[in-house]
Protein backbone atom coordinates (compact mmCIF):
# COMPACT_ATOMS: atom_id res chain seq x y z
CA UNK A 1 0.00 0.00 0.00
CA UNK A 2 1.85 3.06 -1.19
CA UNK A 3 0.30 6.11 0.39
CA UNK A 4 -0.60 8.83 -2.05
CA UNK A 5 -1.19 12.55 -1.56
CA UNK A 6 -4.88 13.36 -1.03
CA UNK A 7 -5.51 9.80 0.18
CA UNK A 8 -7.56 9.64 3.38
CA UNK A 9 -6.65 7.54 6.39
CA UNK A 10 -8.18 7.03 9.82
CA UNK A 11 -5.94 7.61 12.84
CA UNK A 12 -7.16 6.88 16.38
CA UNK A 13 -6.23 9.32 19.14
CA UNK A 14 -4.95 8.40 22.60
CA UNK A 15 -8.56 7.77 23.72
CA UNK A 16 -9.27 5.41 20.83
CA UNK A 17 -11.51 7.93 19.03
CA UNK A 18 -10.98 7.74 15.26
CA UNK A 19 -10.27 10.83 13.14
CA UNK A 20 -10.12 11.15 9.37
CA UNK A 21 -6.95 12.70 7.91
CA UNK A 22 -5.82 13.58 4.41
CA UNK A 23 -2.28 12.68 3.40
CA UNK A 24 -0.30 15.75 2.33
CA UNK A 25 2.95 14.02 1.53
CA UNK A 26 5.05 10.95 2.17
CA UNK A 27 8.80 10.70 1.95
CA UNK A 28 11.66 8.34 2.73
CA UNK A 29 14.98 9.24 4.29
CA UNK A 30 17.73 7.27 2.60
CA UNK A 31 20.25 7.69 5.45
CA UNK A 32 17.94 6.16 8.07
CA UNK A 33 15.78 3.99 5.78
CA UNK A 34 12.70 5.42 7.56
CA UNK A 35 9.43 6.59 6.00
CA UNK A 36 7.39 9.60 7.06
CA UNK A 37 4.00 11.07 6.30
CA UNK A 38 2.38 14.43 6.86
CA UNK A 39 -1.40 14.65 7.30
CA UNK A 40 -4.07 17.23 8.04
CA UNK A 41 -7.48 16.66 9.66
CA UNK A 42 -10.26 16.39 7.05
CA UNK A 43 -12.73 18.19 9.33
CA UNK A 44 -10.49 21.25 9.43
CA UNK A 45 -12.34 24.30 8.15
CA UNK A 46 -11.00 26.12 5.09
CA UNK A 47 -10.50 29.41 6.97
CA UNK A 48 -8.70 27.76 9.90
CA UNK A 49 -4.95 27.77 10.14
CA UNK A 50 -3.81 24.39 8.84
CA UNK A 51 -2.45 22.08 11.53
CA UNK A 52 -0.10 19.51 10.03
CA UNK A 53 0.71 16.26 11.83
CA UNK A 54 3.75 14.16 10.97
CA UNK A 55 4.52 10.54 11.80
CA UNK A 56 7.11 7.92 11.01
CA UNK A 57 5.38 4.92 9.46
CA UNK A 58 5.97 1.31 8.51
CA UNK A 59 3.93 -0.95 6.26
CA UNK A 60 3.43 -4.55 7.39
CA UNK A 61 5.28 -6.92 5.04
CA UNK A 62 2.51 -9.54 5.28
CA UNK A 63 -0.42 -7.12 4.87
CA UNK A 64 0.29 -4.04 2.77
CA UNK A 65 -2.96 -2.44 4.03
CA UNK A 66 -1.64 -2.55 7.62
CA UNK A 67 0.05 0.73 8.44
CA UNK A 68 1.83 1.35 11.77
CA UNK A 69 2.38 4.97 12.85
CA UNK A 70 5.05 6.06 15.29
CA UNK A 71 5.49 9.45 16.99
CA UNK A 72 8.47 11.57 16.11
CA UNK A 73 10.28 11.92 19.39
CA UNK A 74 13.71 13.49 18.92
CA UNK A 75 14.41 17.12 18.12
CA UNK A 76 16.79 16.07 15.35
CA UNK A 77 14.10 13.97 13.70
CA UNK A 78 11.56 16.83 13.98
CA UNK A 79 14.04 19.26 12.45
CA UNK A 80 14.63 16.91 9.52
CA UNK A 81 10.89 16.39 8.94
CA UNK A 82 10.20 20.14 9.10
CA UNK A 83 13.01 20.81 6.63
CA UNK A 84 11.68 18.25 4.14
CA UNK A 85 8.11 19.56 4.47
CA UNK A 86 9.33 23.14 3.95
CA UNK A 87 11.24 22.04 0.84
CA UNK A 88 8.16 20.25 -0.52
CA UNK A 89 6.05 23.35 0.17
CA UNK A 90 8.61 25.66 -1.48
CA UNK A 91 8.67 23.42 -4.54
CA UNK A 92 4.85 23.48 -4.54
CA UNK A 93 4.68 19.70 -4.26
CA UNK A 94 2.32 20.20 -1.32
CA UNK A 95 0.05 23.16 -0.81
Rosetta constraint file for C-alpha pairs under 8 A:
AtomPair CA 1 CA 59 HARMONIC 7.45 0.50
AtomPair CA 1 CA 64 HARMONIC 4.91 0.50
AtomPair CA 1 CA 65 HARMONIC 5.56 0.50
AtomPair CA 3 CA 7 HARMONIC 6.89 0.50
AtomPair CA 3 CA 23 HARMONIC 7.68 0.50
AtomPair CA 3 CA 26 HARMONIC 7.01 0.50
AtomPair CA 4 CA 23 HARMONIC 6.89 0.50
AtomPair CA 4 CA 25 HARMONIC 7.23 0.50
AtomPair CA 4 CA 26 HARMONIC 7.36 0.50
AtomPair CA 5 CA 22 HARMONIC 7.62 0.50
AtomPair CA 5 CA 23 HARMONIC 5.08 0.50
AtomPair CA 5 CA 24 HARMONIC 5.11 0.50
AtomPair CA 5 CA 25 HARMONIC 5.37 0.50
AtomPair CA 5 CA 26 HARMONIC 7.44 0.50
AtomPair CA 6 CA 22 HARMONIC 5.53 0.50
AtomPair CA 6 CA 23 HARMONIC 5.18 0.50
AtomPair CA 6 CA 24 HARMONIC 6.16 0.50
AtomPair CA 7 CA 22 HARMONIC 5.67 0.50
AtomPair CA 7 CA 23 HARMONIC 5.39 0.50
AtomPair CA 8 CA 20 HARMONIC 6.68 0.50
AtomPair CA 8 CA 21 HARMONIC 5.50 0.50
AtomPair CA 8 CA 22 HARMONIC 4.42 0.50
AtomPair CA 8 CA 23 HARMONIC 6.09 0.50
AtomPair CA 9 CA 20 HARMONIC 5.82 0.50
AtomPair CA 9 CA 21 HARMONIC 5.39 0.50
AtomPair CA 9 CA 22 HARMONIC 6.41 0.50
AtomPair CA 9 CA 23 HARMONIC 7.38 0.50
AtomPair CA 10 CA 18 HARMONIC 6.16 0.50
AtomPair CA 10 CA 19 HARMONIC 5.46 0.50
AtomPair CA 10 CA 20 HARMONIC 4.58 0.50
AtomPair CA 10 CA 21 HARMONIC 6.11 0.50
AtomPair CA 11 CA 18 HARMONIC 5.60 0.50
AtomPair CA 11 CA 19 HARMONIC 5.40 0.50
AtomPair CA 11 CA 20 HARMONIC 6.48 0.50
AtomPair CA 11 CA 21 HARMONIC 7.15 0.50
AtomPair CA 12 CA 16 HARMONIC 5.14 0.50
AtomPair CA 12 CA 17 HARMONIC 5.20 0.50
AtomPair CA 12 CA 18 HARMONIC 4.08 0.50
AtomPair CA 12 CA 19 HARMONIC 5.98 0.50
AtomPair CA 13 CA 17 HARMONIC 5.46 0.50
AtomPair CA 13 CA 18 HARMONIC 6.34 0.50
AtomPair CA 13 CA 19 HARMONIC 7.39 0.50
AtomPair CA 19 CA 41 HARMONIC 7.34 0.50
AtomPair CA 20 CA 41 HARMONIC 6.11 0.50
AtomPair CA 20 CA 42 HARMONIC 5.74 0.50
AtomPair CA 20 CA 43 HARMONIC 7.51 0.50
AtomPair CA 21 CA 39 HARMONIC 5.92 0.50
AtomPair CA 21 CA 40 HARMONIC 5.37 0.50
AtomPair CA 21 CA 41 HARMONIC 4.36 0.50
AtomPair CA 21 CA 42 HARMONIC 5.03 0.50
AtomPair CA 22 CA 39 HARMONIC 5.40 0.50
AtomPair CA 22 CA 40 HARMONIC 5.45 0.50
AtomPair CA 22 CA 41 HARMONIC 6.31 0.50
AtomPair CA 22 CA 42 HARMONIC 5.88 0.50
AtomPair CA 23 CA 37 HARMONIC 7.10 0.50
AtomPair CA 23 CA 38 HARMONIC 6.06 0.50
AtomPair CA 23 CA 39 HARMONIC 4.45 0.50
AtomPair CA 23 CA 40 HARMONIC 6.74 0.50
AtomPair CA 24 CA 37 HARMONIC 7.50 0.50
AtomPair CA 24 CA 38 HARMONIC 5.43 0.50
AtomPair CA 24 CA 39 HARMONIC 5.21 0.50
AtomPair CA 24 CA 40 HARMONIC 7.00 0.50
AtomPair CA 24 CA 94 HARMONIC 6.32 0.50
AtomPair CA 25 CA 37 HARMONIC 5.70 0.50
AtomPair CA 25 CA 38 HARMONIC 5.38 0.50
AtomPair CA 25 CA 39 HARMONIC 7.25 0.50
AtomPair CA 25 CA 94 HARMONIC 6.83 0.50
AtomPair CA 26 CA 35 HARMONIC 7.27 0.50
AtomPair CA 26 CA 36 HARMONIC 5.59 0.50
AtomPair CA 26 CA 37 HARMONIC 4.26 0.50
AtomPair CA 26 CA 38 HARMONIC 6.42 0.50
AtomPair CA 27 CA 35 HARMONIC 5.80 0.50
AtomPair CA 27 CA 36 HARMONIC 5.42 0.50
AtomPair CA 27 CA 37 HARMONIC 6.49 0.50
AtomPair CA 28 CA 33 HARMONIC 6.72 0.50
AtomPair CA 28 CA 34 HARMONIC 5.74 0.50
AtomPair CA 28 CA 35 HARMONIC 4.32 0.50
AtomPair CA 28 CA 36 HARMONIC 6.22 0.50
AtomPair CA 29 CA 33 HARMONIC 5.51 0.50
AtomPair CA 29 CA 34 HARMONIC 5.52 0.50
AtomPair CA 29 CA 35 HARMONIC 6.38 0.50
AtomPair CA 30 CA 34 HARMONIC 7.30 0.50
AtomPair CA 34 CA 56 HARMONIC 7.04 0.50
AtomPair CA 34 CA 57 HARMONIC 7.58 0.50
AtomPair CA 34 CA 58 HARMONIC 7.94 0.50
AtomPair CA 35 CA 56 HARMONIC 5.68 0.50
AtomPair CA 35 CA 57 HARMONIC 5.59 0.50
AtomPair CA 35 CA 58 HARMONIC 6.79 0.50
AtomPair CA 36 CA 54 HARMONIC 7.02 0.50
AtomPair CA 36 CA 55 HARMONIC 5.61 0.50
AtomPair CA 36 CA 56 HARMONIC 4.30 0.50
AtomPair CA 36 CA 57 HARMONIC 5.63 0.50
AtomPair CA 36 CA 81 HARMONIC 7.86 0.50
AtomPair CA 37 CA 54 HARMONIC 5.61 0.50
AtomPair CA 37 CA 55 HARMONIC 5.55 0.50
AtomPair CA 37 CA 56 HARMONIC 6.46 0.50
AtomPair CA 37 CA 57 HARMONIC 7.05 0.50
AtomPair CA 38 CA 52 HARMONIC 6.48 0.50
AtomPair CA 38 CA 53 HARMONIC 5.55 0.50
AtomPair CA 38 CA 54 HARMONIC 4.34 0.50
AtomPair CA 38 CA 55 HARMONIC 6.64 0.50
AtomPair CA 39 CA 52 HARMONIC 5.73 0.50
AtomPair CA 39 CA 53 HARMONIC 5.25 0.50
AtomPair CA 39 CA 54 HARMONIC 6.34 0.50
AtomPair CA 40 CA 44 HARMONIC 7.70 0.50
AtomPair CA 40 CA 50 HARMONIC 7.21 0.50
AtomPair CA 40 CA 51 HARMONIC 6.19 0.50
AtomPair CA 40 CA 52 HARMONIC 4.99 0.50
AtomPair CA 40 CA 53 HARMONIC 6.18 0.50
AtomPair CA 41 CA 51 HARMONIC 7.63 0.50
AtomPair CA 41 CA 52 HARMONIC 7.92 0.50
AtomPair CA 44 CA 48 HARMONIC 6.77 0.50
AtomPair CA 44 CA 50 HARMONIC 7.41 0.50
AtomPair CA 54 CA 71 HARMONIC 7.84 0.50
AtomPair CA 54 CA 72 HARMONIC 7.45 0.50
AtomPair CA 54 CA 81 HARMONIC 7.75 0.50
AtomPair CA 55 CA 69 HARMONIC 6.05 0.50
AtomPair CA 55 CA 70 HARMONIC 5.70 0.50
AtomPair CA 55 CA 71 HARMONIC 5.39 0.50
AtomPair CA 55 CA 72 HARMONIC 5.94 0.50
AtomPair CA 56 CA 69 HARMONIC 5.87 0.50
AtomPair CA 56 CA 70 HARMONIC 5.10 0.50
AtomPair CA 56 CA 71 HARMONIC 6.38 0.50
AtomPair CA 56 CA 72 HARMONIC 6.41 0.50
AtomPair CA 57 CA 67 HARMONIC 6.85 0.50
AtomPair CA 57 CA 68 HARMONIC 5.54 0.50
AtomPair CA 57 CA 69 HARMONIC 4.53 0.50
AtomPair CA 57 CA 70 HARMONIC 5.95 0.50
AtomPair CA 58 CA 67 HARMONIC 5.95 0.50
AtomPair CA 58 CA 68 HARMONIC 5.27 0.50
AtomPair CA 58 CA 69 HARMONIC 6.72 0.50
AtomPair CA 59 CA 63 HARMONIC 7.67 0.50
AtomPair CA 59 CA 64 HARMONIC 5.91 0.50
AtomPair CA 59 CA 65 HARMONIC 7.39 0.50
AtomPair CA 59 CA 66 HARMONIC 5.95 0.50
AtomPair CA 59 CA 67 HARMONIC 4.75 0.50
AtomPair CA 59 CA 68 HARMONIC 6.33 0.50
AtomPair CA 60 CA 64 HARMONIC 5.61 0.50
AtomPair CA 60 CA 65 HARMONIC 7.52 0.50
AtomPair CA 60 CA 66 HARMONIC 5.46 0.50
AtomPair CA 60 CA 67 HARMONIC 6.36 0.50
AtomPair CA 60 CA 68 HARMONIC 7.52 0.50
AtomPair CA 72 CA 77 HARMONIC 6.57 0.50
AtomPair CA 72 CA 78 HARMONIC 6.46 0.50
AtomPair CA 73 CA 77 HARMONIC 7.15 0.50
AtomPair CA 73 CA 78 HARMONIC 7.41 0.50
AtomPair CA 74 CA 78 HARMONIC 6.34 0.50
AtomPair CA 75 CA 79 HARMONIC 6.07 0.50
AtomPair CA 76 CA 80 HARMONIC 6.28 0.50
AtomPair CA 77 CA 81 HARMONIC 6.22 0.50
AtomPair CA 78 CA 82 HARMONIC 6.05 0.50
AtomPair CA 79 CA 83 HARMONIC 6.11 0.50
AtomPair CA 80 CA 84 HARMONIC 6.27 0.50
AtomPair CA 81 CA 85 HARMONIC 6.15 0.50
AtomPair CA 82 CA 86 HARMONIC 6.03 0.50
AtomPair CA 83 CA 87 HARMONIC 6.19 0.50
AtomPair CA 84 CA 88 HARMONIC 6.18 0.50
AtomPair CA 85 CA 89 HARMONIC 6.09 0.50
AtomPair CA 86 CA 90 HARMONIC 6.03 0.50
AtomPair CA 87 CA 91 HARMONIC 6.12 0.50
AtomPair CA 88 CA 92 HARMONIC 6.13 0.50
AtomPair CA 88 CA 93 HARMONIC 5.14 0.50
AtomPair CA 88 CA 94 HARMONIC 5.89 0.50
AtomPair CA 89 CA 93 HARMONIC 5.90 0.50
AtomPair CA 89 CA 94 HARMONIC 5.11 0.50
AtomPair CA 89 CA 95 HARMONIC 6.08 0.50
